[in-house]
């Protein structure tokens, strides 16, 4: 199990409560256990907000639940679930040291509105932060249903586990496809209009990968609405829920994000979203990249002398959520100046420096800033409408497909339970922020182990930024 200090360090960097980060850590290992169990691996399909965070998007809200569609209805049975999770809990403890007591599990079987059995579960855990009393143990919610139509063939996806104990071959889980997770979120937005559904749908809509898939998403959504016997979603369906959604925005989302965007900045984008969904041919052309100097590239490789990872992550989060940043910057003369900016892109110069391209306010001047001269960055509540494409968004959903292989049962030693590496998919090149040494991985884990620098001396850099290349 990772140390308490690692959780505290990551929580500080992300401006989140340590228990939120600890839960994200435990979620990763619980997903690993579910995928390694032979009875669940091909029968449980991961979906929902945690699927977005763990499988598809970087720089995203943290989540608390595990939602699955079960392809075998017989699995919604209390005795079955208790037996399965007793085995999973033991495997997770052997692999990670996380304690999930079997006597603290709860599985409540109930009839959904269609009269079909569903389950809401609770599993309690003791992670790196530790607790002195069983009664104060945190919990993870499980939402299990067999009453969902799975429109597209599920995909085996890589799970983001940004912690130092990420297995060498990573963690995988069977999940909904990108388009189906999107469609499922739109359906949920129509039926309940919760703040997190609004946040998720608009984030999907803003992603560069979503530009050309409106017809695809619509086809999947129509089948899901037909299955639920509901009408196709429209903007009018949501208007009656606006006040309730706005009221819950702070309480339901603030603890999951390093900075909470204003509610109106998301709600006001719904008309454009429904135009995209219903009439994609009328959507304006995609924005152009922000102009840059000749020779600059889109690489995000970072070497020695760059600002702390948390600073660039904060700016990236602001860009993805279209929030302005107040930045303290050291000029070449040494003078410190404060700028209010709209961040757009992170690029490498021909001279080997890393620069951020932004629009400086209020003059709307396009500027580049050396990242090694950024002293601090604060996310403001001022939002912006993009003038250029936001290249700060990390490249795409994780599309790495891992060929399903037969693995051994949960009681075998750890070294025998790992899935073989896939030879396809993207590779991620991470560069130590202290010594500048690069490492190529097949997973999105940016945590670096102690290593030797280019001169052969020990280096203890723990994090790096990456560029993505295709092999």
C-alpha positions in Angstrom: 0.0 0.0 0.0 1.2 3.5 -0.8 2.1 5.8 2.1 -0.1 8.4 3.7 2.3 11.1 2.6 1.7 10.2 -1.0 -2.0 10.7 -0.6 -1.5 14.0 1.2 1.0 15.2 -1.4 -1.4 14.5 -4.3 -4.3 16.1 -2.4 -2.3 19.2 -1.9 -1.4 19.4 -5.6 -5.0 18.9 -6.7 -6.5 21.2 -4.0 -8.7 18.3 -2.8 -9.5 16.8 0.5 -7.2 13.8 1.2 -10.1 11.4 1.6 -11.3 12.2 -1.9 -7.8 11.2 -3.3 -7.7 8.1 -1.0 -11.1 7.0 -2.4 -9.8 7.4 -5.9 -6.8 5.2 -5.0 -9.0 2.5 -3.5 -11.4 2.6 -6.5 -8.5 1.7 -8.8 -7.6 -1.4 -6.8 -11.3 -2.5 -6.5 -11.7 -2.2 -10.2 -8.6 -4.4 -10.6 -10.1 -7.0 -8.3 -13.4 -7.0 -10.2 -11.6 -7.4 -13.5 -9.4 -10.2 -12.2 -12.3 -12.3 -11.0 -13.3 -14.8 -13.7 -17.0 -14.6 -12.9 -17.1 -10.9 -13.4 -14.5 -10.0 -16.0 -16.7 -10.4 -19.1 -20.1 -10.1 -17.4 -19.8 -6.7 -15.6 -19.6 -3.6 -17.8 -18.2 -0.4 -16.2 -20.1 2.9 -16.8 -20.9 6.2 -15.1 -18.9 9.2 -13.8 -16.1 7.1 -12.3 -15.7 5.4 -15.7 -15.0 8.8 -17.2 -12.4 9.6 -14.6 -10.7 6.3 -14.5 -10.9 5.2 -18.2 -11.5 8.1 -20.5 -10.6 11.7 -19.3 -7.7 13.3 -17.7 -8.1 16.5 -15.7 -11.6 15.4 -14.6 -13.8 15.4 -11.5 -13.1 12.8 -8.9 -16.0 10.4 -8.3 -17.2 8.1 -5.5 -19.3 5.3 -6.9 -18.8 2.2 -9.1 -21.6 1.7 -11.6 -22.0 -1.5 -13.6 -24.4 -3.1 -16.0 -24.5 -6.8 -15.4 -24.9 -9.0 -18.4 -25.9 -11.9 -16.2 -29.1 -11.1 -14.2 -28.4 -14.0 -11.8 -25.5 -12.0 -10.3 -28.0 -9.7 -8.6 -28.2 -12.0 -5.6 -27.0 -11.1 -2.1 -25.4 -14.5 -1.4 -23.6 -14.4 -4.7 -22.3 -10.9 -4.2 -21.1 -11.5 -0.7 -19.2 -14.6 -1.8 -17.6 -12.9 -4.8 -16.6 -9.7 -2.9 -15.2 -11.8 -0.1 -12.8 -13.2 -2.7 -12.1 -9.9 -4.3 -11.4 -8.2 -0.9 -8.8 -10.9 -0.1 -7.1 -10.4 -3.5 -7.1 -6.6 -3.1 -5.5 -6.9 0.3 -2.8 -9.3 -0.9 -2.0 -7.0 -3.9 -2.2 -3.6 -2.2 -2.6 -3.9 1.6 -6.0 -2.1 1.4 -8.4 -3.7 3.9 -12.0 -4.2 2.8 -13.7 -6.1 5.7 -16.2 -8.7 4.5 -18.3 -8.2 7.6 -18.8 -4.6 6.6 -20.4 -5.2 3.2 -24.0 -4.4 2.5 -26.0 -5.4 -0.6 -29.5 -4.2 -0.9 -31.6 -5.9 -3.6 -34.7 -3.9 -4.7 -37.1 -3.7 -7.6 -36.6 -0.8 -10.0 -39.5 1.1 -11.6 -39.7 -1.6 -14.3 -40.0 -4.3 -11.7 -36.5 -5.7 -12.4 -34.1 -6.6 -9.6 -31.2 -4.1 -9.0 -28.7 -3.7 -6.3 -27.2 -0.9 -4.3 -24.1 -2.0 -2.4 -21.7 -0.6 0.1 -18.1 -1.7 0.8 -16.0 -0.2 3.6 -12.3 0.2 3.5 -9.2 1.1 5.4 -6.6 2.8 3.2 -3.4 4.7 3.5 -4.9 7.4 5.7 -6.0 4.8 8.3 -8.8 5.0 10.9 -8.9 4.1 14.5 -12.5 2.8 14.6 -14.5 0.6 12.3 -17.4 3.0 12.6 -15.4 5.8 11.0 -14.4 3.7 7.9 -15.1 5.4 4.6 -17.2 3.5 2.0 -17.6 3.0 -1.7 -21.1 2.7 -3.3 -21.9 0.1 -5.9 -24.8 0.5 -8.3 -25.6 -2.7 -10.1 -28.3 -3.2 -12.7 -29.2 -5.9 -15.2 -32.0 -3.8 -16.7 -29.9 -1.8 -19.2 -29.5 -2.3 -22.9 -25.8 -2.5 -23.9 -25.9 -1.1 -27.4 -22.3 -1.4 -28.5 -19.8 -4.1 -27.8 -18.0 -3.3 -24.5 -14.3 -2.4 -24.7 -11.4 -3.4 -22.5 -10.0 -0.1 -21.3 -6.9 0.9 -19.3 -7.7 2.3 -15.8 -5.9 5.5 -14.7 -4.1 4.8 -11.5 -1.8 7.7 -10.8 -0.1 6.2 -7.8 3.3 4.7 -7.2 2.0 1.1 -6.8 0.4 1.0 -10.3 1.1 -2.5 -11.5 3.7 -2.7 -14.2 1.1 -3.8 -16.8 -1.5 -1.5 -15.5 -5.1 -2.1 -14.5 -7.8 -2.9 -17.1 -11.6 -3.2 -16.9 -14.5 -3.9 -19.4 -16.4 -0.7 -20.0 -19.0 1.0 -22.2 -17.6 2.5 -25.4 -16.9 6.3 -25.5 -20.1 6.9 -27.5 -22.2 4.8 -25.2 -21.0 6.4 -22.0 -21.8 9.8 -23.6 -25.3 8.6 -24.6 -26.0 7.1 -21.1 -25.0 10.5 -19.5 -27.4 12.4 -21.8 -30.2 10.0 -20.9 -29.5 10.5 -17.2 -29.5 14.2 -17.7 -33.0 14.1 -19.1 -34.3 11.8 -16.3 -32.8 13.4 -13.2 -30.8 16.6 -14.3 -28.2 16.2 -11.5 -25.3 18.6 -11.3 -22.7 15.9 -12.1 -24.8 14.8 -15.2 -24.7 18.4 -16.5 -21.0 18.7 -15.8 -20.3 15.4 -17.6 -22.4 16.0 -20.7 -21.0 19.5 -21.3 -17.4 18.1 -20.8 -18.2 15.4 -23.4 -19.5 18.1 -25.8 -16.4 20.2 -25.4 -14.0 17.4 -26.1 -12.2 17.5 -29.5 -13.0 13.7 -29.9 -16.7 14.5 -29.9 -16.9 16.9 -32.8 -17.8 14.4 -35.5 -19.7 11.7 -33.5 -23.1 13.4 -33.0 -24.9 11.0 -35.3 -23.2 8.1 -33.7 -24.2 9.2 -30.2 -27.7 10.0 -31.3 -28.2 6.4 -32.7 -27.0 4.9 -29.4 -29.1 7.3 -27.3 -32.3 6.5 -29.3 -32.0 2.8 -28.5 -31.4 3.6 -24.8 -34.5 5.9 -24.7 -36.6 3.2 -26.5 -35.5 0.7 -23.9 -36.5 3.0 -21.1 -39.7 4.0 -22.9 -38.9 7.7 -22.6 -38.9 10.4 -25.3 -35.7 11.7 -26.8 -34.1 14.4 -24.6 -34.6 18.1 -25.5 -33.7 21.4 -23.9 -37.3 21.9 -22.8 -37.1 18.7 -20.7 -34.4 20.3 -18.6 -35.7 23.8 -18.0 -38.0 22.7 -15.2 -35.0 21.3 -13.3 -32.7 24.3 -13.6 -33.3 25.7 -10.2 -32.8 22.4 -8.4 -29.7 21.7 -10.4 -28.2 25.1 -9.6 -29.0 24.7 -5.9 -27.0 21.4 -5.8 -24.1 22.6 -7.9 -21.9 23.5 -5.0 -22.8 20.7 -2.6 -22.6 17.9 -5.1 -19.5 18.9 -7.2 -17.2 21.2 -5.2 -15.5 18.4 -3.3 -14.8 16.5 -6.5 -13.0 19.4 -8.3 -9.9 21.5 -7.6 -11.9 24.6 -8.5 -15.7 24.7 -9.1 -16.7 26.4 -12.4 -19.8 28.7 -12.2 -23.0 26.9 -12.8 -24.2 29.3 -15.6 -21.0 28.6 -17.6 -22.3 25.0 -18.1 -26.0 25.5 -18.2 -25.7 28.3 -20.9 -24.0 25.8 -23.2 -26.9 23.4 -23.3 -28.5 25.1 -26.4 -25.3 24.6 -28.4 -25.1 21.0 -27.2 -28.6 20.2 -28.3 -28.0 21.9 -31.6 -24.9 19.6 -32.0 -27.0 16.6 -31.1 -30.0 17.3 -33.3 -28.5 19.3 -36.2 -24.7 18.7 -36.3 -24.6 19.9 -39.9 -25.4 23.4 -38.6 -22.5 23.6 -36.1 -19.9 26.2 -36.9 -16.4 25.2 -38.0 -13.9 23.9 -35.5 -11.8 26.7 -33.9 -8.2 27.1 -35.2 -5.2 26.6 -32.9 -3.8 29.7 -31.3 -1.1 31.3 -33.5 2.5 30.5 -32.4 6.0 31.3 -33.4 7.6 29.5 -36.3 9.2 26.2 -35.1 7.1 25.8 -32.0 5.4 22.4 -31.7 2.6 20.8 -29.6 4.9 18.6 -27.5 4.2 18.5 -23.8 7.5 16.9 -22.8 9.0 18.6 -19.8 12.5 18.5 -18.6 14.5 20.0 -15.7 13.8 23.6 -14.6 10.1 23.6 -15.3 7.5 24.6 -12.7 5.9 22.1 -10.4 3.6 19.6 -12.0 0.7 20.9 -9.8 1.1 24.4 -11.4 0.7 23.2 -14.9 -2.1 20.8 -13.9 -3.9 23.7 -12.4 -3.6 25.7 -15.6 -4.7 22.7 -17.6 -7.7 22.2 -15.4 -8.7 25.8 -15.9 -8.3 25.5 -19.7 -10.5 22.4 -19.9 -13.2 24.1 -17.7 -12.8 27.4 -19.6 -11.8 29.4 -16.5 -9.3 32.3 -16.5 -6.1 32.1 -14.6 -4.3 34.7 -12.6 -0.6 34.0 -13.1 2.4 35.5 -11.4 5.2 35.5 -13.9 8.9 36.4 -13.8 10.1 38.4 -16.8 13.5 38.0 -18.4 14.6 41.1 -16.5 13.6 39.4 -13.2 10.6 41.6 -12.6 7.5 39.8 -11.3 4.2 40.7 -13.1 0.7 39.4 -12.5 -1.4 38.5 -15.7 -5.0 37.5 -16.2 -5.0 35.0 -19.0 -7.1 32.5 -21.0 -4.9 29.4 -21.4 -4.9 27.5 -24.7 -1.8 25.5 -25.5 1.4 24.1 -24.2 4.2 23.8 -26.8 7.9 23.3 -27.1 10.1 26.0 -28.8 12.8 25.4 -31.3 15.3 26.4 -28.6 14.1 23.6 -26.4 12.0 25.6 -23.9 8.4 24.8 -22.9 6.0 27.7 -23.4 2.3 28.2 -22.7 0.3 30.1 -25.3 -2.5 32.3 -23.9 -4.7 35.3 -24.5 -3.8 38.2 -22.1 -6.7 40.1 -20.6 -8.1 42.7 -20.9 -6.2 43.5 -24.1 -7.0 40.1 -25.9 -3.3 40.0 -26.9 -1.9 36.6 -27.8 1.2 35.9 -25.7 3.6 33.0 -25.0 5.0 32.4 -21.5 8.0 30.3 -20.6 6.8 27.7 -18.1 10.0 27.8 -16.1 9.2 31.4 -15.3 5.7 30.8 -14.0 5.8 31.4 -10.2 2.2 30.7 -9.4 -1.2 30.2 -11.0 -4.6 30.7 -9.4 -7.9 29.6 -11.0 -10.4 32.4 -11.0 -14.2 32.4 -11.2 -14.1 34.3 -14.5 -14.9 32.1 -17.4 -14.2 32.6 -21.1 -15.6 31.6 -24.5 -12.7 30.1 -26.5 -11.3 32.2 -29.3 -9.0 29.3 -30.4 -9.0 25.5 -29.9 -8.0 24.5 -26.4 -5.0 22.3 -27.1 -4.3 22.0 -23.3 -6.9 19.2 -23.2 -4.8 16.0 -23.0 -5.1 13.8 -26.0 -8.3 12.0 -26.2 -10.0 9.3 -24.3 -7.8 6.4 -23.5 -8.5 4.2 -26.5 -6.0 1.4 -25.5 -7.8 -1.9 -26.1 -6.3 -4.8 -24.2 -6.9 -8.3 -25.6 -8.8 -10.3 -23.1 -6.8 -13.3 -21.9 -7.6 -16.0 -19.5 -6.1 -15.2 -16.1 -5.8 -17.3 -13.0 -8.1 -17.3 -10.0 -7.8 -14.7 -7.3 -5.9 -16.9 -4.9 -2.7 -17.1 -7.0 0.4 -15.1 -6.2 0.5 -11.5 -7.5 3.3 -12.1 -10.0 1.0 -14.6 -11.9 -2.1 -12.5 -12.2 -1.0 -9.7 -14.4 -2.3 -9.3 -17.9 0.2 -9.4 -20.7 1.0 -6.0 -22.2 -0.7 -5.0 -25.4 1.6 -4.3 -28.3 -0.9 -1.8 -29.8 -2.3 1.5 -28.7 -0.7 4.7 -27.6 2.6 4.9 -25.7 3.2 7.6 -23.1 6.6 9.3 -22.8 7.1 10.7 -19.3 10.0 13.0 -18.5 11.3 13.5 -15.0 10.7 17.0 -13.8 14.0 17.0 -11.9 16.6 15.3 -14.1 15.0 15.4 -17.5 15.3 11.6 -18.2 12.4 10.1 -20.3 10.5 6.9 -19.7 8.2 5.2 -22.2 5.1 3.4 -20.8 2.0 1.8 -22.2 -0.2 3.3 -19.4 -1.1 6.8 -18.3 0.7 6.5 -14.9 2.9 9.6 -14.5 4.3 8.6 -11.1 8.0 7.9 -11.4 10.0 5.5 -9.3 13.5 6.4 -7.9 15.9 6.1 -10.9 19.3 7.1 -12.1 19.8 10.4 -14.0 21.6 10.7 -17.3 24.9 10.9 -15.4 24.2 7.7 -13.5 23.5 9.4 -10.2 20.4 8.6 -8.1 17.3 10.8 -8.7 14.1 10.7 -6.7 11.8 12.6 -9.0 8.3 11.3 -8.5 6.2 12.9 -11.3 6.6 13.8 -14.9 4.6 15.3 -17.8 4.2 13.5 -21.0 3.8 13.6 -24.7 1.7 10.9 -26.5 3.1 9.1 -29.5 1.6 6.3 -31.6 3.3 3.1 -32.3 
